[in-house]
């Protein structure tokens, strides 16, 4: 089903949309705005508390991102499953957005590797159910709360081919690494052919024009091999452990 047809089947307004929709400058609208948003702040705070509570015991997780539209017959689905399975066998919990496609593959791989399989789902204007391989499920109304959980409880991102949402998570992570907000945080792009155009554009246009430093191109790595992705993430965990021991 296309994004357009999905959007046309909206049945409700999401909380994100309510929060971000500008209010008309009328007395009635202003009254509704001032009486509603303070309560919305409490709901947002409650969502943070719930997320922190549910994930407080999670250590060294890896977030796996990618398109919800990837079918099980796709090679990337199988790569996602295998990557998550190998990571789980190395003791890494797996966190996804909880939906279908690559998310399902990663949660399934986590289960097959006897690891913890976590799904952080999001309220959307069209239905997206939690995939059957999620063991610990959390539902969010607000994208920015969910994104905080992804970063706070993970120590690496593996990014498979995807669309706007996948790109959003990718550049969020790269910005946090670039600015030193997170350290020893591998960002792995899986699928050389898919990502090559973006990599070339970042190198030739963005870095070439000085919009980022050339060393910023080292903030991510690209692979086609699950074993290679897992090795990089394991090596980063070992570097973090040595750094903590030195404190």
C-alpha positions as a printed Julia matrix, in Angstrom:
247×3 Matrix{Float64}:
   0.0     0.0    0.0
   1.41    3.4   -0.91
   2.09    6.15   1.6
  -0.55    8.28  -0.12
  -3.24    5.62   0.24
  -2.26    5.01   3.84
  -2.5     8.69   4.64
  -5.94    8.88   3.08
  -7.16    6.25   5.56
  -6.43    8.31   8.65
  -8.87    7.65  11.46
  -7.47    9.92  14.17
  -5.12   12.79  14.87
  -1.89   11.76  16.59
  -0.54   13.47  19.69
   2.54   14.64  17.76
   0.26   16.34  15.24
  -1.79   18.02  17.98
   1.4    19.29  19.64
   2.95   20.66  16.43
  -0.14   22.15  14.76
  -0.15   25.99  15.05
  -3.18   27.5   16.72
  -5.2    30.29  15.12
  -4.82   33.68  16.77
  -8.32   33.93  18.18
  -9.46   34.3   21.76
 -11.14   30.89  21.67
  -8.1    29.17  20.15
  -5.76   30.94  22.55
  -7.86   29.81  25.53
  -7.77   26.22  24.3
  -4.02   26.47  23.69
  -3.18   27.75  27.15
  -5.41   25.26  28.92
  -4.32   22.22  26.89
  -0.56   22.46  26.49
   0.37   22.49  30.2
  -1.43   19.18  30.54
   0.3    17.92  27.42
   3.64   18.67  29.09
   2.65   16.33  31.92
   1.76   13.63  29.39
   5.16   14.07  27.74
   6.87   13.85  31.11
   4.91   10.7   31.9
   6.0     9.15  28.61
   9.65    9.81  29.47
   9.18    8.27  32.92
   7.49    5.19  31.46
  10.26    4.72  28.91
  13.02    5.12  31.5
  11.24    2.69  33.82
  10.77   -0.02  31.18
  14.36    0.18  29.88
  16.29    0.9   33.08
  17.93   -2.54  33.1
  19.06   -2.44  29.44
  22.8    -2.2   28.86
  24.84   -2.06  25.65
  21.87   -2.4   23.32
  22.12   -1.97  19.56
  19.42   -0.16  17.6
  18.58   -1.53  14.17
  16.77    0.75  11.71
  15.45    0.26   8.2
  12.38    0.28   6.05
   9.08   -1.08   7.38
   8.29   -1.96   3.75
  11.03   -4.57   3.4
   9.4    -7.98   2.78
  10.69  -11.2    4.3
  11.75  -12.31   0.81
  14.18   -9.37   0.5
  17.89  -10.07   0.96
  18.14   -7.15   3.4
  15.53   -8.79   5.64
  17.76  -11.84   5.87
  20.84   -9.68   6.51
  18.97   -7.84   9.26
  17.95  -11.1   10.87
  21.48  -12.47  10.74
  23.1    -9.27  12.02
  20.75   -9.11  15.0
  21.19  -12.81  15.71
  24.99  -12.46  15.83
  24.74   -9.35  18.0
  22.41  -11.11  20.43
  24.84  -14.01  20.69
  27.49  -11.44  21.69
  25.26  -10.23  24.52
  23.72   -7.14  22.88
  20.0    -6.46  23.41
  18.31   -5.37  20.17
  16.06   -2.31  19.98
  13.9    -1.47  16.95
  10.86    0.64  16.19
   8.79   -2.48  16.77
   7.12   -2.56  13.37
   7.38   -4.74  10.26
  10.14   -5.05   7.65
  13.71   -4.6    8.85
  12.43   -4.01  12.38
  10.73   -7.4   12.39
  13.87   -9.04  10.98
  16.02   -7.59  13.75
  13.62   -8.51  16.54
  13.36  -12.01  15.1
  17.15  -12.28  14.95
  17.4   -11.17  18.58
  15.06  -13.97  19.61
  16.93  -16.55  17.54
  20.18  -15.42  19.18
  18.62  -15.79  22.67
  18.89  -12.05  23.27
  16.48   -9.42  24.53
  14.19   -8.17  21.74
  12.78   -4.68  22.36
  10.28   -2.72  20.27
   9.64    1.01  20.71
   6.56    1.63  18.61
   5.08    5.01  17.69
   1.56    6.31  17.24
   0.99    7.01  13.54
  -2.0     8.31  11.54
  -2.16    4.86   9.93
  -2.0     1.59  11.79
   1.39   -0.03  12.45
   1.17   -3.02  14.74
   3.98   -4.44  16.83
   5.7    -7.37  15.15
   5.38  -10.81  16.82
   9.08  -11.07  17.69
   9.1    -8.21  20.21
   9.52   -9.44  23.78
   9.44   -6.07  25.52
   7.15   -3.53  23.9
   6.76    0.17  24.64
   4.34    2.47  22.81
   5.08    6.17  22.35
   2.98    9.11  21.24
   5.86   11.49  20.6
   8.73   10.91  18.19
  11.2    12.95  20.23
  10.57   10.86  23.36
  11.1     7.63  21.43
  14.29    8.98  19.83
  15.67    9.75  23.28
  15.14    6.11  24.29
  16.91    4.85  21.16
  20.03    6.85  21.95
  20.01    6.58  25.74
  19.86    2.79  25.88
  21.94    1.86  22.83
  25.65    1.98  22.13
  25.51    1.51  18.35
  23.17    1.98  15.39
  22.94   -0.38  12.41
  21.1     1.35   9.59
  19.63   -0.71   6.76
  18.06    0.76   3.61
  15.05    2.86   4.49
  13.2     6.11   3.95
  12.69    9.39   5.78
  12.39    7.84   9.24
  15.56    5.85   8.76
  17.41    8.93   7.52
  16.13   10.88  10.51
  17.6     8.38  12.97
  20.85    8.16  10.99
  21.56   11.88  11.0
  20.41   12.25  14.6
  23.09    9.75  15.6
  25.78   11.31  13.42
  25.04   14.75  14.88
  25.33   13.43  18.44
  28.62   11.7   17.67
  29.99   14.73  15.79
  29.19   17.06  18.69
  30.58   14.7   21.33
  27.26   13.97  23.01
  27.92   10.25  22.65
  31.32    8.57  22.36
  32.56    5.21  21.06
  29.21    4.96  19.26
  29.5     3.05  15.95
  27.08    3.98  13.17
  27.02    1.21  10.56
  25.35    1.63   7.17
  24.41   -1.77   5.81
  24.23   -2.07   2.01
  27.0    -0.43   0.0
  25.02   -0.09  -3.21
  22.08    1.57  -1.44
  24.15    4.04   0.57
  26.88    4.82  -1.97
  25.09    7.8   -3.5
  24.64    9.39  -0.07
  28.27    8.68   0.87
  29.51   10.23  -2.39
  27.31   13.3   -1.87
  28.58   13.77   1.71
  32.19   13.48   0.56
  32.06   15.48  -2.66
  29.41   18.1   -1.92
  29.02   18.48   1.85
  32.63   17.92   2.92
  33.91   19.27  -0.39
  32.23   22.61   0.31
  33.37   22.65   3.94
  29.92   22.08   5.43
  31.43   19.25   7.47
  35.06   18.38   8.16
  36.62   15.59   6.15
  37.18   13.61   9.36
  33.41   13.65   9.92
  33.19   11.13   7.1
  34.81    8.65   9.51
  31.84    8.82  11.89
  30.13    5.98  10.03
  31.2     2.79   8.29
  29.62    0.91   5.41
  29.42   -2.84   4.97
  27.61   -5.69   3.24
  28.63   -8.3    5.81
  26.8    -9.0    9.1
  30.01  -10.39  10.62
  31.89   -7.19   9.84
  29.19   -4.99  11.37
  29.18   -7.11  14.52
  32.98   -7.04  14.79
  33.05   -3.24  14.68
  30.4    -3.02  17.4
  32.16   -5.56  19.63
  35.45   -3.67  19.21
  33.73   -0.41  20.23
  32.34   -2.11  23.34
  35.82   -3.24  24.28
  37.18    0.3   23.81
  34.42    1.67  26.04
  35.23   -0.88  28.71
  38.9     0.08  28.67
  37.99    3.76  28.82
  35.73    3.2   31.86
  38.42    1.17  33.62
  40.87    4.03  33.13
  38.61    6.55  34.87
